[in-house]
Amino acid sequence: MAALTALRSTVARIARRLGETGASLVEYTLLVALIAAVAIGAIGFLGDEAESTMCNTGTAIANADGTPPASVPC
């Protein structure tokens, strides 16, 4: 809930700088909230797969110089 409050205050501050009020502020808030929800959903949905991909990439980079395989924590 604190994140939502911070988001609202940030959007309000940006809207004041742009000279926007009323309905425009609501539109900006909804747009930012939608973007945040999609980003959180994507991270939650792809989290394990992204972690596995990053781990495999890190291991490949660590072992790319031809030395014996290094122990890379994942």
Phi and psi restraints in degrees (range 20) as a CNS / XPLOR table:
assign (resid 1 and name C) (resid 2 and name N)
       (resid 2 and name CA) (resid 2 and name C) 1.0 -65.5 20.0 2
assign (resid 2 and name N) (resid 2 and name CA)
       (resid 2 and name C) (resid 3 and name N) 1.0 -34.7 20.0 2
assign (resid 2 and name C) (resid 3 and name N)
       (resid 3 and name CA) (resid 3 and name C) 1.0 -65.8 20.0 2
assign (resid 3 and name N) (resid 3 and name CA)
       (resid 3 and name C) (resid 4 and name N) 1.0 -38.8 20.0 2
assign (resid 3 and name C) (resid 4 and name N)
       (resid 4 and name CA) (resid 4 and name C) 1.0 -66.3 20.0 2
assign (resid 4 and name N) (resid 4 and name CA)
       (resid 4 and name C) (resid 5 and name N) 1.0 -39.3 20.0 2
assign (resid 4 and name C) (resid 5 and name N)
       (resid 5 and name CA) (resid 5 and name C) 1.0 -64.8 20.0 2
assign (resid 5 and name N) (resid 5 and name CA)
       (resid 5 and name C) (resid 6 and name N) 1.0 -42.8 20.0 2
assign (resid 5 and name C) (resid 6 and name N)
       (resid 6 and name CA) (resid 6 and name C) 1.0 -64.3 20.0 2
assign (resid 6 and name N) (resid 6 and name CA)
       (resid 6 and name C) (resid 7 and name N) 1.0 -39.1 20.0 2
assign (resid 6 and name C) (resid 7 and name N)
       (resid 7 and name CA) (resid 7 and name C) 1.0 -62.8 20.0 2
assign (resid 7 and name N) (resid 7 and name CA)
       (resid 7 and name C) (resid 8 and name N) 1.0 -43.9 20.0 2
assign (resid 7 and name C) (resid 8 and name N)
       (resid 8 and name CA) (resid 8 and name C) 1.0 -62.0 20.0 2
assign (resid 8 and name N) (resid 8 and name CA)
       (resid 8 and name C) (resid 9 and name N) 1.0 -43.9 20.0 2
assign (resid 8 and name C) (resid 9 and name N)
       (resid 9 and name CA) (resid 9 and name C) 1.0 -67.2 20.0 2
assign (resid 9 and name N) (resid 9 and name CA)
       (resid 9 and name C) (resid 10 and name N) 1.0 -35.6 20.0 2
assign (resid 9 and name C) (resid 10 and name N)
       (resid 10 and name CA) (resid 10 and name C) 1.0 -65.8 20.0 2
assign (resid 10 and name N) (resid 10 and name CA)
       (resid 10 and name C) (resid 11 and name N) 1.0 -45.2 20.0 2
assign (resid 10 and name C) (resid 11 and name N)
       (resid 11 and name CA) (resid 11 and name C) 1.0 -63.8 20.0 2
assign (resid 11 and name N) (resid 11 and name CA)
       (resid 11 and name C) (resid 12 and name N) 1.0 -40.6 20.0 2
assign (resid 11 and name C) (resid 12 and name N)
       (resid 12 and name CA) (resid 12 and name C) 1.0 -63.6 20.0 2
assign (resid 12 and name N) (resid 12 and name CA)
       (resid 12 and name C) (resid 13 and name N) 1.0 -41.1 20.0 2
assign (resid 12 and name C) (resid 13 and name N)
       (resid 13 and name CA) (resid 13 and name C) 1.0 -64.6 20.0 2
assign (resid 13 and name N) (resid 13 and name CA)
       (resid 13 and name C) (resid 14 and name N) 1.0 -42.5 20.0 2
assign (resid 13 and name C) (resid 14 and name N)
       (resid 14 and name CA) (resid 14 and name C) 1.0 -64.4 20.0 2
assign (resid 14 and name N) (resid 14 and name CA)
       (resid 14 and name C) (resid 15 and name N) 1.0 -41.9 20.0 2
assign (resid 14 and name C) (resid 15 and name N)
       (resid 15 and name CA) (resid 15 and name C) 1.0 -63.4 20.0 2
assign (resid 15 and name N) (resid 15 and name CA)
       (resid 15 and name C) (resid 16 and name N) 1.0 -38.9 20.0 2
assign (resid 15 and name C) (resid 16 and name N)
       (resid 16 and name CA) (resid 16 and name C) 1.0 -63.9 20.0 2
assign (resid 16 and name N) (resid 16 and name CA)
       (resid 16 and name C) (resid 17 and name N) 1.0 -39.0 20.0 2
assign (resid 16 and name C) (resid 17 and name N)
       (resid 17 and name CA) (resid 17 and name C) 1.0 -65.5 20.0 2
assign (resid 17 and name N) (resid 17 and name CA)
       (resid 17 and name C) (resid 18 and name N) 1.0 -34.8 20.0 2
assign (resid 17 and name C) (resid 18 and name N)
       (resid 18 and name CA) (resid 18 and name C) 1.0 -84.2 20.0 2
assign (resid 18 and name N) (resid 18 and name CA)
       (resid 18 and name C) (resid 19 and name N) 1.0 -7.7 20.0 2
assign (resid 18 and name C) (resid 19 and name N)
       (resid 19 and name CA) (resid 19 and name C) 1.0 77.8 20.0 2
assign (resid 19 and name N) (resid 19 and name CA)
       (resid 19 and name C) (resid 20 and name N) 1.0 18.7 20.0 2
assign (resid 19 and name C) (resid 20 and name N)
       (resid 20 and name CA) (resid 20 and name C) 1.0 -95.2 20.0 2
assign (resid 20 and name N) (resid 20 and name CA)
       (resid 20 and name C) (resid 21 and name N) 1.0 143.1 20.0 2
assign (resid 20 and name C) (resid 21 and name N)
       (resid 21 and name CA) (resid 21 and name C) 1.0 -142.7 20.0 2
assign (resid 21 and name N) (resid 21 and name CA)
       (resid 21 and name C) (resid 22 and name N) 1.0 174.1 20.0 2
assign (resid 21 and name C) (resid 22 and name N)
       (resid 22 and name CA) (resid 22 and name C) 1.0 62.3 20.0 2
assign (resid 22 and name N) (resid 22 and name CA)
       (resid 22 and name C) (resid 23 and name N) 1.0 -124.7 20.0 2
assign (resid 22 and name C) (resid 23 and name N)
       (resid 23 and name CA) (resid 23 and name C) 1.0 -61.2 20.0 2
assign (resid 23 and name N) (resid 23 and name CA)
       (resid 23 and name C) (resid 24 and name N) 1.0 -34.4 20.0 2
assign (resid 23 and name C) (resid 24 and name N)
       (resid 24 and name CA) (resid 24 and name C) 1.0 -63.2 20.0 2
assign (resid 24 and name N) (resid 24 and name CA)
       (resid 24 and name C) (resid 25 and name N) 1.0 -39.4 20.0 2
assign (resid 24 and name C) (resid 25 and name N)
       (resid 25 and name CA) (resid 25 and name C) 1.0 -62.1 20.0 2
assign (resid 25 and name N) (resid 25 and name CA)
       (resid 25 and name C) (resid 26 and name N) 1.0 -42.4 20.0 2
assign (resid 25 and name C) (resid 26 and name N)
       (resid 26 and name CA) (resid 26 and name C) 1.0 -63.2 20.0 2
assign (resid 26 and name N) (resid 26 and name CA)
       (resid 26 and name C) (resid 27 and name N) 1.0 -42.6 20.0 2
assign (resid 26 and name C) (resid 27 and name N)
       (resid 27 and name CA) (resid 27 and name C) 1.0 -62.7 20.0 2
assign (resid 27 and name N) (resid 27 and name CA)
       (resid 27 and name C) (resid 28 and name N) 1.0 -44.3 20.0 2
assign (resid 27 and name C) (resid 28 and name N)
       (resid 28 and name CA) (resid 28 and name C) 1.0 -62.9 20.0 2
assign (resid 28 and name N) (resid 28 and name CA)
       (resid 28 and name C) (resid 29 and name N) 1.0 -41.9 20.0 2
assign (resid 28 and name C) (resid 29 and name N)
       (resid 29 and name CA) (resid 29 and name C) 1.0 -62.8 20.0 2
assign (resid 29 and name N) (resid 29 and name CA)
       (resid 29 and name C) (resid 30 and name N) 1.0 -45.2 20.0 2
assign (resid 29 and name C) (resid 30 and name N)
       (resid 30 and name CA) (resid 30 and name C) 1.0 -64.0 20.0 2
assign (resid 30 and name N) (resid 30 and name CA)
       (resid 30 and name C) (resid 31 and name N) 1.0 -39.3 20.0 2
assign (resid 30 and name C) (resid 31 and name N)
       (resid 31 and name CA) (resid 31 and name C) 1.0 -64.1 20.0 2
assign (resid 31 and name N) (resid 31 and name CA)
       (resid 31 and name C) (resid 32 and name N) 1.0 -46.6 20.0 2
assign (resid 31 and name C) (resid 32 and name N)
       (resid 32 and name CA) (resid 32 and name C) 1.0 -64.7 20.0 2
assign (resid 32 and name N) (resid 32 and name CA)
       (resid 32 and name C) (resid 33 and name N) 1.0 -40.9 20.0 2
assign (resid 32 and name C) (resid 33 and name N)
       (resid 33 and name CA) (resid 33 and name C) 1.0 -63.7 20.0 2
assign (resid 33 and name N) (resid 33 and name CA)
       (resid 33 and name C) (resid 34 and name N) 1.0 -40.3 20.0 2
assign (resid 33 and name C) (resid 34 and name N)
       (resid 34 and name CA) (resid 34 and name C) 1.0 -64.4 20.0 2
assign (resid 34 and name N) (resid 34 and name CA)
       (resid 34 and name C) (resid 35 and name N) 1.0 -44.2 20.0 2
assign (resid 34 and name C) (resid 35 and name N)
       (resid 35 and name CA) (resid 35 and name C) 1.0 -61.7 20.0 2
assign (resid 35 and name N) (resid 35 and name CA)
       (resid 35 and name C) (resid 36 and name N) 1.0 -43.1 20.0 2
assign (resid 35 and name C) (resid 36 and name N)
       (resid 36 and name CA) (resid 36 and name C) 1.0 -63.6 20.0 2
assign (resid 36 and name N) (resid 36 and name CA)
       (resid 36 and name C) (resid 37 and name N) 1.0 -42.2 20.0 2
assign (resid 36 and name C) (resid 37 and name N)
       (resid 37 and name CA) (resid 37 and name C) 1.0 -64.4 20.0 2
assign (resid 37 and name N) (resid 37 and name CA)
       (resid 37 and name C) (resid 38 and name N) 1.0 -41.8 20.0 2
assign (resid 37 and name C) (resid 38 and name N)
       (resid 38 and name CA) (resid 38 and name C) 1.0 -65.4 20.0 2
assign (resid 38 and name N) (resid 38 and name CA)
       (resid 38 and name C) (resid 39 and name N) 1.0 -42.4 20.0 2
assign (resid 38 and name C) (resid 39 and name N)
       (resid 39 and name CA) (resid 39 and name C) 1.0 -63.9 20.0 2
assign (resid 39 and name N) (resid 39 and name CA)
       (resid 39 and name C) (resid 40 and name N) 1.0 -43.6 20.0 2
assign (resid 39 and name C) (resid 40 and name N)
       (resid 40 and name CA) (resid 40 and name C) 1.0 -64.8 20.0 2
assign (resid 40 and name N) (resid 40 and name CA)
       (resid 40 and name C) (resid 41 and name N) 1.0 -41.7 20.0 2
assign (resid 40 and name C) (resid 41 and name N)
       (resid 41 and name CA) (resid 41 and name C) 1.0 -63.4 20.0 2
assign (resid 41 and name N) (resid 41 and name CA)
       (resid 41 and name C) (resid 42 and name N) 1.0 -41.9 20.0 2
assign (resid 41 and name C) (resid 42 and name N)
       (resid 42 and name CA) (resid 42 and name C) 1.0 -65.6 20.0 2
assign (resid 42 and name N) (resid 42 and name CA)
       (resid 42 and name C) (resid 43 and name N) 1.0 -41.5 20.0 2
assign (resid 42 and name C) (resid 43 and name N)
       (resid 43 and name CA) (resid 43 and name C) 1.0 -65.3 20.0 2
assign (resid 43 and name N) (resid 43 and name CA)
       (resid 43 and name C) (resid 44 and name N) 1.0 -42.0 20.0 2
assign (resid 43 and name C) (resid 44 and name N)
       (resid 44 and name CA) (resid 44 and name C) 1.0 -64.7 20.0 2
assign (resid 44 and name N) (resid 44 and name CA)
       (resid 44 and name C) (resid 45 and name N) 1.0 -39.6 20.0 2
assign (resid 44 and name C) (resid 45 and name N)
       (resid 45 and name CA) (resid 45 and name C) 1.0 -73.1 20.0 2
assign (resid 45 and name N) (resid 45 and name CA)
       (resid 45 and name C) (resid 46 and name N) 1.0 -40.9 20.0 2
assign (resid 45 and name C) (resid 46 and name N)
       (resid 46 and name CA) (resid 46 and name C) 1.0 -101.3 20.0 2
assign (resid 46 and name N) (resid 46 and name CA)
       (resid 46 and name C) (resid 47 and name N) 1.0 5.5 20.0 2
assign (resid 46 and name C) (resid 47 and name N)
       (resid 47 and name CA) (resid 47 and name C) 1.0 -54.9 20.0 2
assign (resid 47 and name N) (resid 47 and name CA)
       (resid 47 and name C) (resid 48 and name N) 1.0 -53.8 20.0 2
assign (resid 47 and name C) (resid 48 and name N)
       (resid 48 and name CA) (resid 48 and name C) 1.0 -66.3 20.0 2
assign (resid 48 and name N) (resid 48 and name CA)
       (resid 48 and name C) (resid 49 and name N) 1.0 -39.6 20.0 2
assign (resid 48 and name C) (resid 49 and name N)
       (resid 49 and name CA) (resid 49 and name C) 1.0 -66.7 20.0 2
assign (resid 49 and name N) (resid 49 and name CA)
       (resid 49 and name C) (resid 50 and name N) 1.0 -41.7 20.0 2
assign (resid 49 and name C) (resid 50 and name N)
       (resid 50 and name CA) (resid 50 and name C) 1.0 -64.9 20.0 2
assign (resid 50 and name N) (resid 50 and name CA)
       (resid 50 and name C) (resid 51 and name N) 1.0 -40.2 20.0 2
assign (resid 50 and name C) (resid 51 and name N)
       (resid 51 and name CA) (resid 51 and name C) 1.0 -62.4 20.0 2
assign (resid 51 and name N) (resid 51 and name CA)
       (resid 51 and name C) (resid 52 and name N) 1.0 -43.5 20.0 2
assign (resid 51 and name C) (resid 52 and name N)
       (resid 52 and name CA) (resid 52 and name C) 1.0 -63.7 20.0 2
assign (resid 52 and name N) (resid 52 and name CA)
       (resid 52 and name C) (resid 53 and name N) 1.0 -42.6 20.0 2
assign (resid 52 and name C) (resid 53 and name N)
       (resid 53 and name CA) (resid 53 and name C) 1.0 -63.6 20.0 2
assign (resid 53 and name N) (resid 53 and name CA)
       (resid 53 and name C) (resid 54 and name N) 1.0 -43.8 20.0 2
assign (resid 53 and name C) (resid 54 and name N)
       (resid 54 and name CA) (resid 54 and name C) 1.0 -63.9 20.0 2
assign (resid 54 and name N) (resid 54 and name CA)
       (resid 54 and name C) (resid 55 and name N) 1.0 -40.3 20.0 2
assign (resid 54 and name C) (resid 55 and name N)
       (resid 55 and name CA) (resid 55 and name C) 1.0 -63.4 20.0 2
assign (resid 55 and name N) (resid 55 and name CA)
       (resid 55 and name C) (resid 56 and name N) 1.0 -46.1 20.0 2
assign (resid 55 and name C) (resid 56 and name N)
       (resid 56 and name CA) (resid 56 and name C) 1.0 -63.2 20.0 2
assign (resid 56 and name N) (resid 56 and name CA)
       (resid 56 and name C) (resid 57 and name N) 1.0 -39.9 20.0 2
assign (resid 56 and name C) (resid 57 and name N)
       (resid 57 and name CA) (resid 57 and name C) 1.0 -65.7 20.0 2
assign (resid 57 and name N) (resid 57 and name CA)
       (resid 57 and name C) (resid 58 and name N) 1.0 -43.6 20.0 2
assign (resid 57 and name C) (resid 58 and name N)
       (resid 58 and name CA) (resid 58 and name C) 1.0 -62.6 20.0 2
assign (resid 58 and name N) (resid 58 and name CA)
       (resid 58 and name C) (resid 59 and name N) 1.0 -40.8 20.0 2
assign (resid 58 and name C) (resid 59 and name N)
       (resid 59 and name CA) (resid 59 and name C) 1.0 -64.5 20.0 2
assign (resid 59 and name N) (resid 59 and name CA)
       (resid 59 and name C) (resid 60 and name N) 1.0 -42.9 20.0 2
assign (resid 59 and name C) (resid 60 and name N)
       (resid 60 and name CA) (resid 60 and name C) 1.0 -63.1 20.0 2
assign (resid 60 and name N) (resid 60 and name CA)
       (resid 60 and name C) (resid 61 and name N) 1.0 -40.2 20.0 2
assign (resid 60 and name C) (resid 61 and name N)
       (resid 61 and name CA) (resid 61 and name C) 1.0 -67.0 20.0 2
assign (resid 61 and name N) (resid 61 and name CA)
       (resid 61 and name C) (resid 62 and name N) 1.0 -42.6 20.0 2
assign (resid 61 and name C) (resid 62 and name N)
       (resid 62 and name CA) (resid 62 and name C) 1.0 -63.6 20.0 2
assign (resid 62 and name N) (resid 62 and name CA)
       (resid 62 and name C) (resid 63 and name N) 1.0 -30.9 20.0 2
assign (resid 62 and name C) (resid 63 and name N)
       (resid 63 and name CA) (resid 63 and name C) 1.0 -101.4 20.0 2
assign (resid 63 and name N) (resid 63 and name CA)
       (resid 63 and name C) (resid 64 and name N) 1.0 9.7 20.0 2
assign (resid 63 and name C) (resid 64 and name N)
       (resid 64 and name CA) (resid 64 and name C) 1.0 -75.0 20.0 2
assign (resid 64 and name N) (resid 64 and name CA)
       (resid 64 and name C) (resid 65 and name N) 1.0 -20.1 20.0 2
assign (resid 64 and name C) (resid 65 and name N)
       (resid 65 and name CA) (resid 65 and name C) 1.0 -85.5 20.0 2
assign (resid 65 and name N) (resid 65 and name CA)
       (resid 65 and name C) (resid 66 and name N) 1.0 3.6 20.0 2
assign (resid 65 and name C) (resid 66 and name N)
       (resid 66 and name CA) (resid 66 and name C) 1.0 90.4 20.0 2
assign (resid 66 and name N) (resid 66 and name CA)
       (resid 66 and name C) (resid 67 and name N) 1.0 -4.0 20.0 2
assign (resid 66 and name C) (resid 67 and name N)
       (resid 67 and name CA) (resid 67 and name C) 1.0 -75.1 20.0 2
assign (resid 67 and name N) (resid 67 and name CA)
       (resid 67 and name C) (resid 68 and name N) 1.0 165.4 20.0 2
assign (resid 67 and name C) (resid 68 and name N)
       (resid 68 and name CA) (resid 68 and name C) 1.0 -55.9 20.0 2
assign (resid 68 and name N) (resid 68 and name CA)
       (resid 68 and name C) (resid 69 and name N) 1.0 148.5 20.0 2
assign (resid 68 and name C) (resid 69 and name N)
       (resid 69 and name CA) (resid 69 and name C) 1.0 -54.2 20.0 2
assign (resid 69 and name N) (resid 69 and name CA)
       (resid 69 and name C) (resid 70 and name N) 1.0 132.5 20.0 2
assign (resid 69 and name C) (resid 70 and name N)
       (resid 70 and name CA) (resid 70 and name C) 1.0 -87.7 20.0 2
assign (resid 70 and name N) (resid 70 and name CA)
       (resid 70 and name C) (resid 71 and name N) 1.0 153.9 20.0 2
assign (resid 70 and name C) (resid 71 and name N)
       (resid 71 and name CA) (resid 71 and name C) 1.0 -85.4 20.0 2
assign (resid 71 and name N) (resid 71 and name CA)
       (resid 71 and name C) (resid 72 and name N) 1.0 108.9 20.0 2
assign (resid 71 and name C) (resid 72 and name N)
       (resid 72 and name CA) (resid 72 and name C) 1.0 -108.3 20.0 2
assign (resid 72 and name N) (resid 72 and name CA)
       (resid 72 and name C) (resid 73 and name N) 1.0 117.5 20.0 2
assign (resid 72 and name C) (resid 73 and name N)
       (resid 73 and name CA) (resid 73 and name C) 1.0 -70.4 20.0 2
assign (resid 73 and name N) (resid 73 and name CA)
       (resid 73 and name C) (resid 74 and name N) 1.0 136.5 20.0 2
